[in-house]
């Protein structure tokens, strides 16, 4: 267990945590902004349902199909990469690669953002119109309403959404493995390496130790998420 969080293996854990935290943060911020915008849309009536339906599909799309789609779009010979090249924007020359840290983060946002939308939608819908009207009658600007009323109420839900997105990215495997051809430093990929028998003599249990640490981290994160979710549901009763 000590060896699994030391040396190069510790670097893999830190790399996975950084990637998960960044994609969760960006997904939480952009997802919350999208939710706030969609909740305020009243016409056309089908707009909210269309966004919710797409979010439900996109949040569950991952693995090989998603990796193939982004390779076809943002890969070295991808359609979007070539189109941007026609306008003088060289993604590859700028250091962007679909298989490096930035590239995998972009791919993860495809399912992180809609997942945050689905998670935070009930909390945003729980904000009662009378609260906004009362704040306006007392002379509060929209910005002051969000700072003093909206955000304090939504904070548990937003933090819970961030933790859920972190856990979602931390445990993702197939998409990153397909994008990097198995060479990513992500912990799920490292565990696969050991469980397939590609081990050094005397290191047979190292993969199980890494998996145990991963389970411990996931239990802590999901435990905090459940606490924050219970806190946020108090405003929806």
Backbone as a ProteinNet text record, in pm:
[ID]
protein_1_A
[PRIMARY]
XXXXXXXXXXXXXXXXXXXXXXXXXXXXXXXXXXXXXXXXXXXXXXXXXXXXXXXXXXXXXXXXXXXXXXXXXXXXXXXXXXXXXXXXXXXXXXXXXXXXXXXXXXXXXXXXXXXXXXXXXXXXXXXXXXXXXXXXXXXXXXXXXXXXXXXXXXXXXXXXXXXXXXXXXXXXXXXXXXXXXXXXXXXXXXXXXXXXXXXXXXXXXXXXXXXXXXXXXXXXXXXXXXXXXXXXXXXXX
[TERTIARY]
82.9	0	87.1	199.1	288.3	352.4	392.7	458.5	363.5	234.6	136.4	117.6	160.2	147.7	285.6	384.3	519.6	582.3	681.5	754	667.5	686	611.2	461.7	426.4	285.2	216.1	288.5	234	212.1	305.5	288.7	162.8	133.3	11.9	-113	-110.4	-224.1	-243.9	-134.2	-144	-192.7	-144.1	-187.6	-336.9	-384	-526	-610.7	-563.5	-636.7	-643.7	-533.5	-532.9	-628.1	-623.2	-712.5	-857.7	-887.4	-1024.8	-1073	-986.9	-1025.4	-1048.5	-962	-977.9	-1103.6	-1124.5	-1244.7	-1371	-1363.8	-1479.8	-1507.7	-1402.8	-1421.4	-1480.8	-1422.2	-1474.2	-1615.5	-1638.9	-1773	-1874.5	-1834.2	-1926.2	-1959.9	-1859.9	-1883.6	-1967.5	-1926	-2000.1	-2138.1	-2147.4	-2277	-2373	-2320.9	-2406.6	-2455.8	-2368.1	-2409	-2514.1	-2495.3	-2593.4	-2727.1	-2723.9	-2847.8	-2920.9	-2845.5	-2907	-2972.5	-2910.6	-2967.8	-3091.5	-3085.8	-3198	-3319.1	-3298.1	-3409.4	-3490.3	-3424.1	-3492	-3565.1	-3540.9	-3605.6	-3749.3	-3843.3	-3984.5	-4042.2	-3989.8	-4033.5	-3910.7	-3912.6	-4016.3	-4017.6	-4131.5	-4148.9	-4067.8	-4034.6	-3963	-3812	-3763.8	-3620.1	-3559.8	-3625	-3571.1	-3573	-3680.7	-3690	-3584.1	-3555.8	-3454.6	-3315.9	-3283.9	-3153.5	-3142.7	-3249.1	-3247.5	-3230.7	-3296.3	-3285.5	-3144	-3086.8	-2949.3	-2851.5	-2872.2	-2783.4	-2789.9	-2910.1	-2924.3	-2848.6	-2844	-2770.4	-2620.4	-2579.6	-2437.2	-2369.4	-2441.4	-2382.2	-2348.5	-2414.5	-2391.7	-2313.3	-2262.1	-2185	-2036.4	-1969.9	-1827.1	-1765.2	-1642.8	-1577.5	-1525.4	-1521.8	-1463.9	-1537.8	-1672.6	-1740.8	-1705	-1698.5	-1664	-1520.3	-1430	-1290.3	-1276.3	-1345.6	-1339.6	-1393.6	-1503.7	-1563.4	-1466.3	-1397.6	-1304.7	-1177.4	-1134.5	-1020.1	-1052.1	-1175.5	-1216.6	-1233.1	-1259.1	-1280.4	-1153.8	-1083.1	-970.4	-837.9	-835.1	-710.1	-614.9	-498.8	-398.9	-454.8	-534.4	-598.6	-748.9	-792.5	-934.7	-995.9	-1127.1	-1198.9	-1186.6	-1211.7	-1203.4	-1060.2	-963.2	-822.7	-787.2	-832.3	-805.2	-877.4	-1001.7	-1077.5	-1012.2	-966.9	-898.6	-766.7	-701.2	-576.9	-597	-713.3	-742.8	-751.3	-787.1	-796.3	-668.6	-564	-436.3	-419	-509.1	-499.3	-443.3	-320.1	-252.4	-256	-352.6	-364.2	-245	-202.4	-92.1	36.6	59.8	179.4	179.5	58.9	47.5	66	85.3	108.6	-13.8	-127.5	-248.8	-249.3	-281.8	-297.7	-415.6	-494.7	-613.6	-577.8	-451.1	-410.9	-332.4	-307.7	-235.1	-332.5	-279.8	-361.4	-474.8	-442.2	-544.4	-647.5	-601.2	-693.4	-792	-743.1	-832.2	-930.2	-885.3	-974.8	-1089.6	-1059.2	-1163.2	-1262.2	-1211.8	-1300.6	-1389.8	-1331.9	-1409.9	-1522	-1499.1	-1602.1	-1728.6	-1715.8	-1832.6	-1938.1	-1894.4	-1993.6	-1999.1	-1897.8	-1901.2	-2001.9	-2003.3	-2092.9	-2240.2	-2286.4	-2427.6	-2461.2	-2365.5	-2391.4	-2414.7	-2336.2	-2356.4	-2491.4	-2532.3	-2663.3	-2774.2	-2765.8	-2869.8	-2870	-2751.9	-2741.3	-2790.3	-2757	-2789.5	-2926.9	-2990.2	-3120.3	-3225.1	-3241.3	-3341.3	-3313.4	-3185.9	-3152.2	-3189.3	-3160.9	-3196.2	-3347.1	-3416.8	-3562.6	-3623.1	-3546.4	-3595.3	-3588.7	-3518.9	-3515.6	-3652.5	-3719.5	-3856.3	-3858.1	-3947.2	-3956.9	-3986.2	-4056.4	-4088	-3963.2	-3856.6	-3732.4	-3672.2	-3672.3	-3619.3	-3705.2	-3837.2	-3927.2	-3911.1	-3897.2	-3877.9	-3748.2	-3641.4	-3513	-3522.2	-3594	-3609.1	-3690.5	-3794.2	-3876.2	-3798.2	-3697.7	-3615.5	-3498.6	-3494.6	-3391.3	-3266.2	-3266.5	-3146.7	-3135.7	-3015.6	-2989.9	-2982.5	-2993.9	-2980.5	-2850.4	-2739.7	-2610.6	-2612.2	-2672.6	-2678.7	-2770.6	-2877.3	-2966.4	-2890.5	-2813	-2739.1	-2630.7	-2568	-2458	-2508.4	-2620.7	-2670	-2776.3	-2843.6	-2952.7	-2927.2	-2910.4	-2899.8	-2780.2	-2660.4	-2539.9	-2532.4	-2565.6	-2562.8	-2654.6	-2769.3	-2861.9	-2809.4	-2747.8	-2701.7	-2565.2	-2492.2	-2355.6	-2345.9	-2428.7	-2418.7	-2441	-2538.2	-2565.3	-2449.6	-2390.9	-2279.5	-2155.1	-2126.8	-2011.8	-2034.4	-2157.1	-2188.1	-2173.3	-2216.7	-2198.8	-2052.6	-1970.6	-1826.5	-1766.8	-1804.3	-1751.9	-1797.6	-1922.6	-1971.7	-1895.9	-1869.9	-1794.2	-1650	-1593.2	-1457.6	-1453.1	-1550.1	-1554.7	-1577.1	-1659.1	-1687.1	-1561.1	-1482.8	-1359.6	-1251	-1244.7	-1140.7	-1154.3	-1277.6	-1300.1	-1310.2	-1305.3	-1317.4	-1196	-1220.9	-1111.2	-1107.7	-1218	-1216.3	-1182.5	-1239.5	-1216	-1068.9	-1010.1	-869.9	-778.7	-810.8	-728	-728.8	-847	-856.5	-784.7	-792.9	-729	-577.8	-526.1	-381.6	-317.6	-394.1	-343.8	-283.7	-340.7	-297	-179.1	-127.4	-7.5	-32.4	-156.8	-186.3	-137.3	-110.5	-64.3	-179.7	-301.4	-417.1	-416.7	-461.7	-461.2	-544.5	-665.5	-739.6	-662.1	-588.7	-507.8	-390.9	-331	-221.2	-268.1	-386.3	-440.6	-461.4	-513.6	-531.8	-398.9	-293.7	-161.3	-118.9	-141.1	-99.3	-191.7	-322	-416.2	-407.8	-348.8	-329.9	-207.2	-134.7	-18.1	112.2	110.9	234.1	305.6	354.2	412.8	557.1	627.4	763.8	757.7	857.2	860.8	851.1	757.1	737.5	643.3	586.2	496	354.1	320.8	191.8	74.2	89.1	-22.4	-26	63.2	68.8	-58	-109	-232.8	-350	-357.7	-465.4	-451.4	-327.3	-304.9	-348.5	-316.9	-359.7	-512.1	-574	-720.4	-780	-714.6	-763.7	-756.9	-645.9	-635.9	-740.9	-765.6	-866.7	-1005.2	-1034.8	-1163.4	-1174.7	-1066.1	-1067.2	-1097.5	-1032.2	-1056.2	-1199.8	-1252.1	-1388.3	-1490	-1466.9	-1558.2	-1561.9	-1444.9	-1439.7	-1512.7	-1488.1	-1551.3	-1701.9	-1747.9	-1891.5	-1959.5	-1887.6	-1944.5	-1971.6	-1875.6	-1896.2	-2008.6	-2017.5	-2124.3	-2261.9	-2277.2	-2406.8	-2444.8	-2345.2	-2373.2	-2421	-2351.7	-2390.1	-2523.6	-2549.5	-2677.1	-2792.5	-2775.7	-2880.4	-2902.1	-2793.8	-2805	-2880.3	-2851	-2915.8	-3063.3	-3100.8	-3240.5	-3331.3	-3275.1	-3358	-3432.2	-3374.8	-3439.4	-3541.5	-3551.6	-3642.3	-3770.9	-3782.5	-3899.7	-4014.7
-120.3	0	126.4	123.8	240.3	260.6	152.9	164	215.8	187.9	230.8	381.5	451	597.6	660.5	606	660.2	654.3	739.1	737	771.4	695.6	720.3	694.1	605.7	576.5	694.9	764	885.7	991.8	1000.5	1094.2	1063.1	934	895.4	936.1	917.7	959.7	1111	1186.7	1332.8	1377.2	1312.1	1343.9	1319.5	1207.2	1173.5	1270.7	1308.1	1403.2	1539.9	1585.4	1715.2	1716.4	1611.2	1602.7	1598.1	1519.4	1507.3	1639.2	1706.1	1832.5	1941.1	1949.1	2052.7	2031.3	1908.2	1881.3	1898.2	1864.3	1882.5	2029.7	2109.5	2253.3	2321.2	2294.3	2355.4	2307.1	2178.4	2124.8	2183.2	2203.6	2259.6	2404.9	2484.2	2626.3	2642.5	2577	2589.7	2525.9	2413.4	2348.6	2432.1	2498.7	2584.8	2704.9	2764.5	2876.7	2833.7	2715.7	2663.5	2639.5	2583.4	2557	2686.2	2786.3	2915.3	2978.1	2960.7	3017.3	2940.6	2808	2725.9	2742.9	2753.8	2767.1	2893.8	2997.9	3124.2	3126.3	3024.8	3020	2970.3	3050.2	3012.1	2982.7	3049	3026	3017.6	2923.2	2821.8	2716.2	2657.6	2565.1	2436.9	2404.1	2278.4	2292.7	2416.2	2438	2366.8	2382.8	2319.9	2168	2114.2	1969.8	1917.7	1995.2	1953.8	1950.7	2053.9	2057.5	1944.5	1920.2	1812.6	1676.9	1655.7	1528	1506.8	1611.9	1599.8	1575.7	1645.8	1628	1485.1	1426.2	1289.1	1190.4	1216.9	1129.3	1153.5	1281	1314.4	1274.4	1284.7	1250.9	1102.3	1020.9	876	824.9	917.1	876.6	883.6	774.4	770.4	648.7	620	501.5	518.5	408.2	405.4	496.7	496.6	586.4	733.2	779.4	918.9	947.4	855.8	874.9	881.4	793.8	794.9	925.5	975.8	1099.7	1216.7	1225.8	1336.6	1318.8	1196.2	1174.4	1219.2	1191.7	1233.4	1384.4	1450.4	1595.4	1673.9	1633.7	1711.7	1637.5	1522.5	1449.8	1521.8	1463.2	1525	1550.6	1458.6	1473.1	1494.9	1544.7	1562.7	1674.4	1668.6	1766	1906.6	1921.4	2053.4	2106.4	2018.2	2059	2113.5	2046.7	2092.2	2222.7	2236	2358.2	2478.2	2458.2	2567.4	2601.4	2500.2	2525.1	2614.1	2602.2	2689.4	2835.7	2860.8	2997.9	3041.4	2962.9	2999.3	2960.7	2877.8	2833.3	2691.3	2678.6	2548.9	2490	2402.7	2342.3	2253.6	2175.1	2082.2	2159.4	2266.1	2347.9	2419.5	2447.6	2514	2418.2	2291.7	2193.5	2115.6	2140.5	2067.9	1930.3	1832.1	1695.3	1631.6	1557.6	1496.7	1392.3	1348.9	1244.9	1298.4	1432.4	1485.2	1538.4	1607	1652.9	1743.5	1842.5	1936.7	1867	1776.9	1707.9	1619.2	1542.9	1456.4	1539.6	1654	1742.7	1790.1	1828.8	1872.9	1760.7	1639.2	1525.8	1498.9	1504.5	1479.7	1581.5	1704.6	1807.8	1772.2	1688	1652.1	1583	1500.3	1436.1	1498.2	1577.3	1642.9	1757.5	1838.4	1954.2	1913.1	1821.6	1781.6	1710.8	1639.1	1575.6	1681.1	1788.2	1896.4	1962.4	1974.4	2032.3	1949.1	1818	1730.8	1732.4	1742.6	1739.6	1870	1981.9	2111.9	2164.6	2103.9	2154.1	2156.7	2051.1	2058.6	2171.1	2196.7	2303.5	2440.7	2463.4	2591.4	2607.7	2497.8	2505.7	2527.9	2494.7	2514.5	2658.7	2744.4	2887.2	2948.1	2991.8	3041.2	3181.4	3206.5	3340.9	3449.1	3413.8	3514.6	3569.2	3487.3	3535.9	3646.9	3625.5	3727.7	3855.3	3835.5	3950.1	4028.7	3956.9	4024.2	4103.5	4042.9	4112.5	4237.6	4226.8	4343.1	4452.4	4414	4513.2	4586.1	4516.6	4578.4	4656.9	4663.3	4744.2	4669.7	4538.2	4461.1	4443.7	4459.4	4436.2	4285.7	4241.7	4097.9	4039.4	4114.7	4064.5	4046.9	4141.4	4130.8	4016.9	3993.9	3881.9	3750.3	3733.9	3608.9	3594.4	3705.5	3697.9	3668.1	3727.1	3715	3608	3567.7	3471.2	3347.1	3367.9	3254.5	3164.8	3224.4	3143.3	3073.3	3139.2	3065.6	2943.9	2954.8	2841.5	2732.6	2774.5	2678.2	2618.6	2676.9	2630.9	2481.9	2425.3	2280.3	2198.3	2238.3	2164.5	2176.5	2295.9	2316.4	2241.3	2246.2	2171.5	2021	1976.5	1835.1	1794	1880.2	1851.3	1842.2	1932.1	1926.6	1794	1749.2	1622.9	1505.1	1509.4	1401.8	1399.5	1516	1523.6	1477.3	1510.4	1464.3	1312	1252.4	1106.1	1044.5	1109.1	1058.6	1057.6	1165	1172.2	1082.5	1073.9	994.4	846.6	801.6	659.4	628.7	730.9	707.4	630.3	539.2	453.6	438.5	392.1	352	467.5	585.8	699.5	739.2	755.2	795.4	688	562.9	453.5	452	474.2	474.7	594.5	709.4	829.5	821.1	757.6	755.9	625.3	535.8	404.2	328	349.8	276.2	336.6	451.2	507	617.5	644.9	754.3	721.4	826.1	807.9	794.7	786.3	778.5	648.6	658.5	543.3	426.2	448.1	332.9	258.2	331.9	267.7	193.6	251.1	184	54.3	58.1	-62.5	-172.1	-135.1	-232.4	-296.7	-215.7	-266.2	-378.6	-357.9	-458.3	-579.5	-556.1	-667.7	-756.4	-707.8	-791.2	-879.7	-864.1	-949.4	-888	-759.6	-692.7	-636.2	-724	-682	-727.3	-658.6	-697.5	-805.6	-889.9	-997.7	-941.4	-995	-950.1	-832.9	-783.9	-669.1	-709.6	-835.4	-885.4	-814.6	-774	-714.9	-562.3	-502	-356.6	-300.1	-370.5	-325.9	-327.1	-429.1	-435.4	-323.3	-289.1	-180.4	-46.8	-24.5	99	105.1	-7.8	-12.2	15.6	-34.1	-9.1	139.9	206.3	350.4	426.6	381.1	445.8	432.6	316.6	296.1	384.8	397.7	483.5	628.2	676.9	814.2	831.3	734.4	742.8	741.8	660.5	653.8	787.6	849.3	980.3	1086.4	1087.6	1188.6	1170	1047.2	1023.4	1043.2	1018.6	1046.3	1194.7	1279.3	1423.8	1467.4	1402.6	1436.7	1408.6	1294.9	1260.8	1358.2	1403.1	1500.9	1632.5	1680	1805.1	1792	1675.4	1654.8	1660.6	1600.1	1606	1750.2	1827	1967.1	2048.2	2025	2101.7	2065.8	1942.2	1900	1965.9	2025	2092.8	2210.3	2274.4	2390.7	2350.5	2220.7	2175.8	2116.6	2117.2	2058.4	2159.3
0	0	0	71.7	72.2	-64.4	-127.5	-257.4	-364.2	-349.6	-449.4	-451.8	-345.7	-340.9	-322	-388.2	-381.8	-520.3	-543.1	-669.7	-789.7	-895.9	-1019.7	-1001.9	-910.3	-886.9	-818.9	-731.9	-671.9	-779.5	-874.1	-985.4	-1064.9	-1083.1	-1155.7	-1078.5	-946.6	-864.6	-874.1	-862.7	-870.4	-1008.3	-1112.6	-1248.7	-1264.2	-1211.6	-1220.5	-1140	-1021.1	-937.7	-1004.8	-1062.1	-1129.5	-1248	-1329.3	-1444.4	-1400.6	-1298.6	-1248.8	-1190.5	-1112.7	-1049.5	-1153.9	-1254.6	-1356.9	-1439.1	-1485.4	-1565	-1480.4	-1351.1	-1263.2	-1239.7	-1220.6	-1197.1	-1320.2	-1436.4	-1559.6	-1588.5	-1568.1	-1590.9	-1494.6	-1367.8	-1267.9	-1299.7	-1335.7	-1364.8	-1490.6	-1599.4	-1724.7	-1714.6	-1643.6	-1625.9	-1544.7	-1440.6	-1358.8	-1439.3	-1520	-1604.2	-1706	-1764.6	-1860.2	-1791.7	-1672.3	-1598.8	-1565.2	-1518.9	-1485.5	-1606.6	-1724.2	-1846.2	-1890.1	-1883.9	-1930.9	-1840.1	-1709.2	-1615.8	-1643.7	-1691	-1716.2	-1850.8	-1934.6	-2066.2	-2050.2	-2093.4	-2087.8	-2226.4	-2326.5	-2464.3	-2554.5	-2648.7	-2671.5	-2561.8	-2540.5	-2429.4	-2447	-2571	-2594.2	-2573.5	-2555	-2545.9	-2424.7	-2307.1	-2186.7	-2198.4	-2254	-2269.8	-2366.5	-2471.5	-2568.9	-2505.1	-2426.3	-2359	-2257.4	-2182.8	-2083.1	-2148.7	-2261.2	-2332.2	-2384.5	-2443.8	-2493.2	-2378.9	-2265.9	-2150.9	-2098.3	-2097	-2050.5	-2137.7	-2269.3	-2360.6	-2349.8	-2352.8	-2351.5	-2220.9	-2108.7	-1979.2	-1969.1	-2048.8	-2043.7	-2163.5	-2245.7	-2362.4	-2328.9	-2341.8	-2313.6	-2378.4	-2339.3	-2390.4	-2532.1	-2605.9	-2739.5	-2837.2	-2840.9	-2936.2	-2916.9	-2792.2	-2766.6	-2807.2	-2777.4	-2815.4	-2967.2	-3038	-3184.5	-3240.9	-3182.6	-3231.4	-3216	-3101.7	-3080.8	-3162.1	-3185.7	-3273.6	-3415.5	-3459.4	-3593.4	-3603.5	-3489.4	-3490.9	-3457.9	-3350.4	-3300.4	-3305	-3371.3	-3386.3	-3480.6	-3503	-3591.2	-3730.2	-3781.6	-3911.8	-3897.7	-3782.2	-3756.1	-3838.9	-3854.9	-3936.6	-3879.5	-3748.2	-3685.8	-3688.9	-3667.4	-3673.1	-3810.1	-3915.9	-4052.2	-4083.2	-4037.9	-4063.4	-3994.9	-3870.3	-3800.1	-3869	-3926.1	-3998.8	-4119.7	-4183.1	-4297.3	-4255.9	-4129.4	-4078.5	-4006.8	-4019.9	-3961.2	-3816	-3762.8	-3623.4	-3621.3	-3574.8	-3573.8	-3432.8	-3408.8	-3276.1	-3244.1	-3341.4	-3317.8	-3292.2	-3369.5	-3349.6	-3216.1	-3163.2	-3034	-2917.1	-2947	-2841.2	-2798.6	-2863.5	-2826.4	-2890.4	-2812.2	-2861	-2790.2	-2862.5	-2804.9	-2700.1	-2697.4	-2602.8	-2483.9	-2477.6	-2362	-2257.4	-2156.5	-2043.9	-2090.7	-2174.1	-2221.2	-2308.9	-2394.7	-2484.4	-2410.4	-2313.6	-2237.1	-2154.6	-2104.8	-2030.2	-2118.1	-2241.7	-2335.6	-2362	-2380.1	-2406.2	-2285.1	-2166.7	-2045.2	-2027.7	-2072.2	-2057.4	-2135.3	-2236.3	-2315.4	-2230.1	-2133.1	-2046.6	-1906.9	-1871.6	-1740.5	-1737.5	-1841.3	-1844.3	-1839.3	-1926.1	-1915	-1784.8	-1725.9	-1597	-1489.5	-1492.1	-1396.8	-1419.4	-1544.2	-1573.8	-1510.3	-1525.6	-1470.7	-1318.2	-1258.1	-1112.3	-1049.5	-1112.9	-1054.2	-1094.6	-1194.5	-1240	-1128.9	-1047.6	-939.4	-840.2	-811.8	-717.2	-773.4	-901.5	-962.4	-972.6	-1001.5	-1007.8	-870.3	-765	-629	-581.6	-657.2	-621.3	-650.6	-547.1	-563.9	-622.2	-717.8	-777.8	-675.2	-566.2	-464.4	-396.5	-387.9	-328.9	-414.8	-545.3	-634.7	-630.6	-628.3	-624.7	-494.5	-384.5	-255.6	-253.8	-306.5	-311	-398.4	-512.7	-600.5	-532.5	-459.5	-389.8	-281.2	-224.9	-121.6	-180.1	-314.2	-379.8	-417.3	-407.6	-441.4	-592.7	-644.8	-785.8	-811.5	-939	-967.2	-916.1	-929.8	-881.2	-729.5	-657.7	-511.8	-469.4	-545.6	-513.9	-523.7	-633.1	-649	-542.5	-504.2	-407.3	-266.4	-228.7	-91.5	-73.2	-180.4	-168.5	-253.3	-384.4	-475.5	-449.2	-447.1	-429.8	-294.4	-181.9	-54.5	-54	-118.9	-123.8	-216.5	-327.4	-427	-395.1	-300.7	-273.4	-242	-152.7	-129.2	-255.5	-338.1	-461.3	-559.3	-569.7	-662.5	-617	-488	-436.6	-450	-425.5	-443.8	-588.5	-680.3	-821.9	-860.2	-804.6	-831.6	-785.3	-665.6	-614.5	-699.5	-745.2	-830.7	-962.8	-1019.6	-1143.5	-1122.7	-1007.2	-976.3	-972.1	-903.6	-894.9	-1032.3	-1113.9	-1247.7	-1333.6	-1326.6	-1404.8	-1346.6	-1214.5	-1149.1	-1183.6	-1203.5	-1231.4	-1379.8	-1466.5	-1611.1	-1660.6	-1752.7	-1799.4	-1951.4	-2009.8	-2150.1	-2243.7	-2218	-2306.7	-2307.3	-2188.4	-2179	-2236.8	-2213.7	-2265	-2417.1	-2476.1	-2622.2	-2682.5	-2617.9	-2671	-2665.6	-2561.8	-2540.9	-2582.8	-2643.1	-2683.1	-2565.3	-2447.9	-2330	-2259.2	-2305.6	-2244.9	-2145.6	-2111.4	-2019	-1878.6	-1803	-1665.7	-1568.6	-1618.7	-1531.2	-1452	-1327.3	-1238	-1291.6	-1345.4	-1399	-1507.7	-1591	-1694.3	-1632.3	-1529.1	-1460.2	-1394.3	-1335.5	-1272.1	-1376.5	-1492.1	-1600	-1638.6	-1643.3	-1678.4	-1584.2	-1453.7	-1356.7	-1356.1	-1369.8	-1363.8	-1486.3	-1595.6	-1714.1	-1703.3	-1593.7	-1573.5	-1616.8	-1657.6	-1698.9	-1576.4	-1492.7	-1365.2	-1353.1	-1264.4	-1231.4	-1124.8	-1121.9	-1023.6	-882.2	-806.5	-669.7	-655.9	-769	-766.2	-805.9	-785.7	-832.7	-767.4	-641.3	-567.9	-577.1	-653	-661.8	-727.4	-827.9	-892.7	-796.9	-712.1	-612.5	-509.8	-473.5	-378.7	-438.1	-565.5	-632	-639.9	-668.1	-673	-535.3	-430.2	-294.2	-261.2	-297.6	-274.2	-353.9	-473.2	-556.7	-493.9	-438.4	-370.7	-247.5	-172.3	-53.3	-91.6	-196.7	-241.7	-287.4	-362.3	-413.1	-299.2	-196.6	-82.1	-9.4	9	76.7	-5	-135.5	-221.1	-224.7	-244.4	-252.9	-118.3	-7.9	123.3	142.1	102.5	108.3	15.5	-101.9	-196.7	-137.1	-71.7	-13.1	97.8	176.7	282	221.7	118.7	54	-19	-74.9	-143.4	-43.8	72.5	175.3	222	228.4	268.9	163.7	36.4	-70.2	-84.9	-52.2	-66	36.3	141.2	240.9	181.7	78.2	17	-88.5	-119	-223	-165.5	-34.2	30.1	34.9
[MASK]
+++++++++++++++++++++++++++++++++++++++++++++++++++++++++++++++++++++++++++++++++++++++++++++++++++++++++++++++++++++++++++++++++++++++++++++++++++++++++++++++++++++++++++++++++++++++++++++++++++++++++++++++++++++++++++++++++++++++++++++

